[in-house]
């Protein structure tokens, strides 16, 4: 008996025998649902045989036969009713378990997020791709899909999405392109570190989405519920279906605030802040400016995260401000890093270590934040040192800057586009999907081993645009991505360590060393970050002007 758990309430299984019932009872199940009609298979025991033994074992049974491939809305409703009425946990069975998983999915669709349903069934080994439109439609069979169709559909209106739309339009003005994103505001997220450091005003990092969508590009202000790559379709919330010839996937990643116990309840108060949110970055500056002394914690979760240097950027700018105010001697600066290195590219570490020493900061490696008690001002960390048993540490704080755990968005993780870790699976050179040749991905959501930064997206957008147009022309991809990413590490007010690197940590400086030596903090790099990069972002990158970002070309094979 091979039962697969979907939730604590329900497990599903292939055909069971009367002998299996005793095992089912011993495992703690209290009820059985049969979703397989009697006589469907020659080797199939009748439901009466199952029910007879079940009664002897004190189990409740219900017979809800469903014809294979013909799950009706009424069948799903009956299954949902049975789950409410029967004592749990319940085991449902059919020939393979798929009908049972389908019935559960449809019965829960009206009150459970689609991604949660797909994740639960996927973890149990059942693919609900065939009924995803019904799940999105609240479990009911759609009567009108309301299809729209475009040459290119782009999922995500962030830095990557707008940039690739503009780069495509610059190459092929006649393409019918749609950008799907429910957000009304677009943010320049690299600026939030500077907001938290008291350098930028938060308002300068936000513009309306409508003002940035390229002319001639359709904006579908909706959330994506699911993908149907075999049918070249994207299913939106409300079950609207958008068809495409080619798809670009770049919705960014998910900041999983809820993964840290107690964090959501205390964000923005009790001295707990984060530069990873537009509304919280000003609170960082408020805390820093008013901080008289005590313990300041700066956390970094396990990789991957967007802008891997951002957690320590917050530390450096805060400490530098306290230094300027003459308060640094009263501050216990603690960097709580879930990883084992200060920065992933060793060439930049010596300069960073000098600033750690200058600010008297303590670096605690392998410390991962797991819980926060805001009112008590305590933070709990799990310590996972190599070759050692895990430990738990609870420490007090007066101020804490939190970098949240980060994952792929739920609707990506449960989709056919994802790899085993939940990220969109691409060829790291062409950024084309590993399985579906008319799909590309860029930005934070894809699984190429590069830094997740806006600078990386700036380089990736022209590459995806070039390769997509190559595909339209019937050619193999001719543009390759070398993994370029940039992390301007704001080590003090007025100086930045400009880390630029590609796959494998290879240094990829944009400017000659005599202008900016990226391994050393410079005033020139600060000017680049403060004065040059914001207008480059708004006026060049998002408008398809590929300043210093022209794709590297290879010969077509």
ChimeraX attribute file (.defattr): number of C-alpha atoms within 10 A of each C-alpha:
attribute: neighborCount
match mode: 1-to-1
recipient: residues
	/A:1	13
	/A:2	13
	/A:3	18
	/A:4	20
	/A:5	19
	/A:6	21
	/A:7	14
	/A:8	9
	/A:9	14
	/A:10	21
	/A:11	23
	/A:12	28
	/A:13	23
	/A:14	19
	/A:15	21
	/A:16	22
	/A:17	16
	/A:18	17
	/A:19	13
	/A:20	16
	/A:21	23
	/A:22	16
	/A:23	13
	/A:24	21
	/A:25	17
	/A:26	11
	/A:27	10
	/A:28	12
	/A:29	20
	/A:30	20
	/A:31	24
	/A:32	28
	/A:33	24
	/A:34	24
	/A:35	26
	/A:36	27
	/A:37	18
	/A:38	15
	/A:39	11
	/A:40	14
	/A:41	10
	/A:42	7
	/A:43	8
	/A:44	15
	/A:45	16
	/A:46	15
	/A:47	22
	/A:48	13
	/A:49	12
	/A:50	19
	/A:51	21
	/A:52	14
	/A:53	17
	/A:54	23
	/A:55	13
	/A:56	11
	/A:57	16
	/A:58	12
	/A:59	22
	/A:60	18
	/A:61	23
	/A:62	16
	/A:63	17
	/A:64	16
	/A:65	17
	/A:66	19
	/A:67	13
	/A:68	14
	/A:69	9
	/A:70	9
	/A:71	18
	/A:72	16
	/A:73	16
	/A:74	11
	/A:75	19
	/A:76	24
	/A:77	18
	/A:78	15
	/A:79	23
	/A:80	17
	/A:81	12
	/A:82	18
	/A:83	20
	/A:84	11
	/A:85	9
	/A:86	17
	/A:87	15
	/A:88	17
	/A:89	18
	/A:90	26
	/A:91	23
	/A:92	31
	/A:93	23
	/A:94	23
	/A:95	19
	/A:96	16
	/A:97	23
	/A:98	22
	/A:99	26
	/A:100	28
	/A:101	29
	/A:102	22
	/A:103	24
	/A:104	24
	/A:105	28
	/A:106	31
	/A:107	25
	/A:108	20
	/A:109	22
	/A:110	15
	/A:111	9
	/A:112	15
	/A:113	16
	/A:114	25
	/A:115	19
	/A:116	16
	/A:117	22
	/A:118	24
	/A:119	20
	/A:120	17
	/A:121	23
	/A:122	16
	/A:123	13
	/A:124	19
	/A:125	15
	/A:126	21
	/A:127	19
	/A:128	21
	/A:129	18
	/A:130	10
	/A:131	17
	/A:132	24
	/A:133	28
	/A:134	18
	/A:135	31
	/A:136	27
	/A:137	23
	/A:138	22
	/A:139	25
	/A:140	20
	/A:141	16
	/A:142	16
	/A:143	7
	/A:144	9
	/A:145	14
	/A:146	10
	/A:147	13
	/A:148	12
	/A:149	16
	/A:150	17
	/A:151	15
	/A:152	23
	/A:153	29
	/A:154	28
	/A:155	24
	/A:156	22
	/A:157	28
	/A:158	25
	/A:159	27
	/A:160	31
	/A:161	29
	/A:162	27
	/A:163	31
	/A:164	29
	/A:165	30
	/A:166	29
	/A:167	25
	/A:168	23
	/A:169	21
	/A:170	16
	/A:171	14
	/A:172	12
	/A:173	14
	/A:174	11
	/A:175	15
	/A:176	16
	/A:177	25
	/A:178	24
	/A:179	24
	/A:180	24
	/A:181	20
	/A:182	15
	/A:183	15
	/A:184	12
	/A:185	14
	/A:186	18
	/A:187	18
	/A:188	18
	/A:189	20
	/A:190	23
	/A:191	24
	/A:192	29
	/A:193	26
	/A:194	24
	/A:195	23
	/A:196	29
	/A:197	30
	/A:198	21
	/A:199	15
	/A:200	16
	/A:201	15
	/A:202	21
	/A:203	11
	/A:204	13
	/A:205	18
	/A:206	14
	/A:207	15
	/A:208	12
	/A:209	19
	/A:210	14
	/A:211	11
	/A:212	19
	/A:213	21
	/A:214	20
	/A:215	13
	/A:216	14
	/A:217	19
	/A:218	15
	/A:219	19
	/A:220	17
	/A:221	16
	/A:222	15
	/A:223	17
	/A:224	24
	/A:225	24
	/A:226	27
	/A:227	23
	/A:228	18
	/A:229	20
	/A:230	9
	/A:231	9
	/A:232	17
	/A:233	21
	/A:234	23
	/A:235	22
	/A:236	21
	/A:237	16
	/A:238	17
	/A:239	23
	/A:240	20
	/A:241	23
	/A:242	22
	/A:243	20
	/A:244	24
	/A:245	14
	/A:246	22
	/A:247	27
	/A:248	27
	/A:249	23
	/A:250	25
	/A:251	27
	/A:252	23
	/A:253	20
	/A:254	17
	/A:255	18
	/A:256	15
	/A:257	17
	/A:258	13
	/A:259	15
	/A:260	17
	/A:261	15
	/A:262	16
	/A:263	22
	/A:264	15
	/A:265	14
	/A:266	16
	/A:267	20
	/A:268	17
	/A:269	14
	/A:270	17
	/A:271	22
	/A:272	25
	/A:273	28
	/A:274	26
	/A:275	28
	/A:276	22
	/A:277	14
	/A:278	20
	/A:279	15
	/A:280	21
	/A:281	26
	/A:282	25
	/A:283	21
	/A:284	27
	/A:285	24
	/A:286	16
	/A:287	21
	/A:288	22
	/A:289	15
	/A:290	9
	/A:291	20
	/A:292	15
	/A:293	17
	/A:294	16
	/A:295	16
	/A:296	25
	/A:297	23
	/A:298	22
	/A:299	25
	/A:300	26
	/A:301	22
	/A:302	18
	/A:303	12
	/A:304	17
	/A:305	23
	/A:306	23
	/A:307	23
	/A:308	21
	/A:309	21
	/A:310	22
	/A:311	26
	/A:312	25
	/A:313	25
	/A:314	29
	/A:315	26
	/A:316	25
	/A:317	24
	/A:318	29
	/A:319	28
	/A:320	22
	/A:321	20
	/A:322	22
	/A:323	17
	/A:324	11
	/A:325	11
	/A:326	11
	/A:327	15
	/A:328	21
	/A:329	13
	/A:330	14
	/A:331	20
	/A:332	18
	/A:333	26
	/A:334	20
	/A:335	22
	/A:336	24
	/A:337	23
	/A:338	22
	/A:339	19
	/A:340	16
	/A:341	14
	/A:342	20
	/A:343	16
	/A:344	15
	/A:345	16
	/A:346	11
	/A:347	16
	/A:348	21
	/A:349	14
	/A:350	14
	/A:351	14
	/A:352	21
	/A:353	15
	/A:354	12
	/A:355	16
	/A:356	22
	/A:357	11
	/A:358	13
	/A:359	21
	/A:360	16
	/A:361	20
	/A:362	14
	/A:363	19
	/A:364	18
	/A:365	18
	/A:366	22
	/A:367	26
	/A:368	24
	/A:369	29
	/A:370	19
	/A:371	18
	/A:372	25
	/A:373	16
	/A:374	21
	/A:375	11
	/A:376	10
	/A:377	17
	/A:378	15
	/A:379	21
	/A:380	19
	/A:381	21
	/A:382	17
	/A:383	21
	/A:384	18
	/A:385	15
	/A:386	9
	/A:387	6
	/A:388	8
	/A:389	8
	/A:390	11
	/A:391	11
	/A:392	13
	/A:393	13
	/A:394	14
	/A:395	12
	/A:396	17
	/A:397	20
	/A:398	20
	/A:399	23
	/A:400	27
	/A:401	26
	/A:402	23
	/A:403	27
	/A:404	23
	/A:405	21
	/A:406	18
	/A:407	22
	/A:408	24
	/A:409	18
	/A:410	19
	/A:411	22
	/A:412	25
	/A:413	21
	/A:414	29
	/A:415	24
	/A:416	19
	/A:417	24
	/A:418	21
	/A:419	17
	/A:420	9
	/A:421	11
	/A:422	21
	/A:423	23
	/A:424	28
	/A:425	24
	/A:426	23
	/A:427	17
	/A:428	21
	/A:429	15
	/A:430	23
	/A:431	28
	/A:432	23
	/A:433	22
	/A:434	17
	/A:435	13
	/A:436	17
	/A:437	12
	/A:438	18
	/A:439	25
	/A:440	26
	/A:441	32
	/A:442	30
	/A:443	30
	/A:444	29
	/A:445	25
	/A:446	30
	/A:447	23
	/A:448	22
	/A:449	12
	/A:450	23
	/A:451	28
	/A:452	27
	/A:453	22
	/A:454	24
	/A:455	24
	/A:456	27
	/A:457	25
	/A:458	28
	/A:459	27
	/A:460	31
	/A:461	32
	/A:462	30
	/A:463	28
	/A:464	28
	/A:465	26
	/A:466	24
	/A:467	22
	/A:468	29
	/A:469	18
	/A:470	16
	/A:471	16
	/A:472	14
	/A:473	9
	/A:474	9
	/A:475	13
	/A:476	16
	/A:477	23
	/A:478	20
	/A:479	25
	/A:480	20
	/A:481	24
	/A:482	21
	/A:483	22
	/A:484	25
	/A:485	26
	/A:486	22
	/A:487	23
	/A:488	23
	/A:489	29
	/A:490	28
	/A:491	26
	/A:492	23
	/A:493	18
	/A:494	15
	/A:495	19
	/A:496	25
	/A:497	25
	/A:498	26
	/A:499	23
	/A:500	23
	/A:501	23
	/A:502	20
	/A:503	17
	/A:504	12
	/A:505	17
	/A:506	14
	/A:507	18
	/A:508	17
	/A:509	19
	/A:510	16
	/A:511	11
	/A:512	9
	/A:513	10
	/A:514	6
	/A:515	11
	/A:516	18
	/A:517	17
	/A:518	25
	/A:519	21
	/A:520	17
	/A:521	24
	/A:522	20
	/A:523	15
	/A:524	17
	/A:525	25
	/A:526	22
	/A:527	14
	/A:528	15
	/A:529	21
	/A:530	16
	/A:531	11
	/A:532	12
	/A:533	17
	/A:534	18
	/A:535	11
	/A:536	16
	/A:537	19
	/A:538	16
	/A:539	13
	/A:540	17
	/A:541	29
	/A:542	25
	/A:543	22
	/A:544	23
	/A:545	18
	/A:546	20
	/A:547	11
	/A:548	10
	/A:549	17
	/A:550	16
	/A:551	21
	/A:552	13
	/A:553	13
	/A:554	10
	/A:555	8
	/A:556	10
	/A:557	7
